[in-house]
Amino acid sequence: MSSRAATPDTTPTPDTTPALDPAIAARLKRGADGLVPAIAQQYDTGEVLMLGWMDDEALHRTLTTGRCTYWSRSRQEYWVKGDTSGHVQHVKSVALDCDADTVLVRVDQVGAACHTGDRTCFDADVLTTGDGRDQ
C-alpha cells in the first residue's frame, strides 16, 4: 500500500485506482484532517461493531473492493479490515448520514470486529444511565 502524508487529502497516489466519484466527494463533509467517521454495522442484526476513519481514498476502496478500508490515524496508513487478523468485513451497503459527515457501512463481519478480540468495540464498557439501568 502507498505511503501517505500525515494529513490525508483527496489527491490519489500514483499506485491507486481512479478517485472517489466526484459527486460523492462533493457531498462529503470532512473534518480538518480530511477524515469522516465510518460506523461499521452488522447488516442483518443491526449490531454496531466499530468506528473507523475514512478519507476519500479509503471510501473509494471500500466502495470498489467490497472490503472495508480505513485510514489509521495512529499508523498514518490505509488498512483493510481483516488483512492481518482474518476478521474480514464484507460490505453489503454504504450510506451517508443526512449531513454527509458520517459513513454507515453495513457489513457481514467474519470473527471479531474489535482489535481486543471482542465481537464489537462497544460491549466491554457499558455505561449506566441516571436511573442505574444498563442501556
Summary of the structure (lengths in Angstrom):
residues: 135
radius of gyration: 15.5
end to end distance: 40.3
largest distance: 55.2
contacts: 377
relative contact order: 0.19
helix: 12%
strand: 30%
